[in-house]
């Protein structure tokens, strides 16, 4: 394909991906806004705890299978792709019900020991079922993005967003808004999964009878990737559980509400990095790590500039947003906004740059670096919360993310110093 046409195709794919992330970001903001305005701090905090757990599940799955899918779709012929996708779908249809079953059994046991209330038990059970649907939906999103079919993803995501938003409003009319809202998350994920599955089949049918043992092939690099993703989730999302344990469940509301105003930056970061990973893999494969690193640095700088403009706008409008839109008042509001802005800016750059060592399958090094960052975060947040209250959790997150970012930059420097080696398939 000639360069101008290849560039236009890349721009169209990337633009569609950004539109998808803007849609999801808007939906997450709308749901958060509805729940903040129309429910208690406790119910909103319960919803945050449940949905953060869903984010962990999908993040772990993405880190485990996405690199394998992207690398193999890039280099395999049609028959090889049919076998690979079919084997992954077969494995997915087995591990999702197994994980849900284990979770339900553990929850029943904890409830039997009277460690949680009936309300909390029902919330966990509904969240587990929603998690199963979310895993299935996310698997097909990953695969279609790897095929560079964002238009197919957009159709399903529109349905997902409509059901999610309407469901959040209906949930506030009930006596258990957190429980009902999470149930609608699962319903929206189920509808999205059904549409995505159909889209992939019409585009490129798969062979579920393939003898390919994909889990064994993924396991070596995937084990490090999934561990690193879990630790990174702990660094970015696990603050809510730490706050609940050290301070109290209701204290999560102040952190989540201020974080919500900047959520578009976080969603954009994760969405762009998902789209960017296949492109980075191709850049490294075709042109080497140095060219890929230069492009990633320019992209991170551009996205960072856009993020700074958005953060400045939110800062100037903060009084109106909290007094009129959210109808909430938090003592440490301004400090939380500044700290969350710093966290998201570092995370935005880190997510894009991390696609290079990921494309080179440096999952062990990335996991060890993320583990160190999580330890720094945990200790920093704990002691900062004891001294400063909820704001201490975000201080710890920022310190941990700065450590993580430094590690990624060191890995990129080492990659660009090594002789060029073409990427290989698993």
PyMOL commands that set and color helices and strands:
alter all, ss='L'
color gray80, all
select helices_A, chain A and resi 3-38+41-75+78-112+118-146+150-171+177-203+214-236+239-246+249-260+263-287+289-316+318-326+333-359+363-388+391-417
alter helices_A, ss='H'
color red, helices_A
deselect
rebuild
show_as cartoon
